[in-house]
Amino acid sequence: MTATPANVFEHFDLPDTELTRASDAYAEKSTADFVYNHSVRSYLFARAHARAQALRPGTDYDDELLFVACVLHDIGLSKDGNGDQRFEVDGADTAAAFLRRYDVDEQRIAIVWDAIALHTSEGIAPRKGTVVALAQAGIGTDIIGARRESLPDGLADDAHTLLPRMDLGYALTDAILTQALAKPHKASPMSFPGELLRLHLPHGSRPTWNDILAGAGWGDRPAGAGARPRPQTPQALADFFTRYLAAGDLDGLLSLYEPDAHFVPTPGTHLTGADAIREGLRHLIDAGARLTLELRDIRQVGDIALLSNRATLTGLGPDPLTTDTTEVVRRQPDGSWAHVIDDPFFH
């Protein structure tokens, strides 16, 4: 059960002003218990980080604003704060509207707005002033344990006793997803909510960065793509391999494998890593080997595919060698596909 605001203020010696009391009451009334508890703990951890840096409240930072920013930072997950923007921005706007009711100066409101809107923005919040940086640090400590080793002994245990976690990380994820599933425009693909939504939905149902670039309409291609085309589907790897082999293009063949891939060019020969695979491919080229590949079956889940080809290899002996391949391939950062495992003799 959530501690009463009075108990929280007295127990932890929180900054006690009309504005902090009103903000605390608003957060306690408007958000789920796990959100409220997290919000207050975030302030406690932020204040601890300030003390560890010898930052003084009232001199080096505005302690009242730090509390308000922390206690309201997830107000975007409340009914009042559930608008049409990502939850961080909805929360910042909702908090700003609340503070205006108390005639808070617009410059101070802007600090709280930044702290809330940027609390999931690693690398940006710390550059936006002391209150914004401390709020993000405290929130990060409570969510993912960042810098928890610098907290004073006993503080986390005390905070969790009065303000239980209630499986915060997963409960908060579910709250963000609930909003995103109902309003997908709140979770654009390149945002934190968008990443959570991508993890929740079936593989491939949300665009990746490469998908976005491909759909931009400008025709941008990966570096080096003009010199040597790359397979854009798992099935296309077979055609690229046979063409590069016939052309004696060793670099082209090697480009069809990840750097730490596993390759079996002949029965019993297991090669791992780019150097070993290069030598195995060189042997095939030097022997004048030729290969035909006919797709038998494929299973694809997101960026991973398992496929099998009917392979017929000639040039390594008096008779053709026919086998069914087992291949595991993965989409690369540039959107092309490459082998992780290529074993024509796995049975």
Residue, then its C-alpha position, 0 to 999 in steps of 0.5 A: m500500500t502507498a504511504t500517505p503523503a504526510n508519512v512520506f514528507e515527515h519520514f524522508d524530510l522532503p521539501d515542504t512547500e505549498l507547491t511540493r504538497a500540491s504536486d505530491a497530492y496530484a501525483e498520488k491521486s492521479t497515478a497508480d501506486f507503483v508510479y507514485n512510489h517510483s516518482v517519490r523514490s526517484y526524488l530521494f535518489a536524485r537528492a542523494h546524487a546531489r549530495a554525493q556531488a556536494l551540490r547544495p539545495g537552494t544554492d546549486y539547484d532548486d530543491e522544490l523544482l527537483f521534487v516537483a519534476c520527479v514526483l510528476h515525471d510520469i504524470g503522462l501515464s495518468k488519465d489526465g496526461n494521456g494525450d496524443q504525444r509520446f508519454e514523456v511530452d504529454g506528461a511535461d505538458t500536463a505538469a506545466a498546465f498544473l504548475r500554471r494553476y499555482d502561478v509558477d514562473e514560466q522559467r521555472i515551469a520550463i525547467v520542469w518541462d525539460a526534466i519530464a520531457l527528457h527523462t528517458s533521453e540519455g545524453i541529453a538531459p544531463r546537458k540541460g541544467t542541474v535540476v534536469a540532470l539530477a531528475q534523470a539520474g534519480i529516475g534512472t537509478d530507480i528504474i534500471g539501477a544506474r549509479r545505485e552503488s553511489l547511494p548511501d547505505g540503507l537509503a534504498d531499503d528504507a525507500h522500498t519499505l515505505l514505498p514498495r516497488m511493486d515490480l516497477g520495471y515491468a509494471l511501468t512497461d505495461a502502462i506505456l504499452t497500454q497507451a501505445l497499443a491504444k494510440p500507436h501514434k504515441a509510440s513513433p518507431m524511433s522513440f523509447p515508447g516505440e522501442l517498447l512497442r516493437l519488443h511487444l509486437p510480432h517481429g517485423s510488424r514495426p519498421t526498423w531504422n533501415d526500413i525507414l531509410a528505405g521508405a524515405g524516397w531518396g534512394d539512399r544506399p549503404a556505403g559501398a553498395g554501388a560497387r557491390p550489390r548485397p542480397q536484400t532478402p534471405q532467398a537472394l543469398a543463393d543467387f549472390f553466392t553462385r554468381y560470385l563463385a562463378a566470377g571468382d569474386l572472393d571479397g563478394l563471397l566473403s561479404l555474404y558471411e558475418p565476421d564470426a560466421h560458421f561455414v562448412p565448405t566440404p564434409g567435415t571441414h568446419l570454418t569459423g571467422a572471416d580469415a578461415i572462411r576466406e581461405g575456404l572460399r578461396h579453395l572453392i574458387d581455385a578448384g573451379a567449383r560451381l554451385t547450383l542452389e534451389l530453395r527447398d524451404i524457409r522460416q523467417v522471424g524478424d531479422i533471422a531466417l532458417l532456410s534450406n537449399r538443394a545444392t549441387l556442387t561440381g569441380l571438387g571431384p569426379d562426381p557432382l555432390t548433391t546435398d540439402t543445406t542448412e543455413v541460418v542468416r541474419r539481416q545486417p545493419d544496412g538491410s542486407w542479409a548474411h550467413v551466420i551458419d552455412d552448413p550444407f552437410f548438417h543432418 
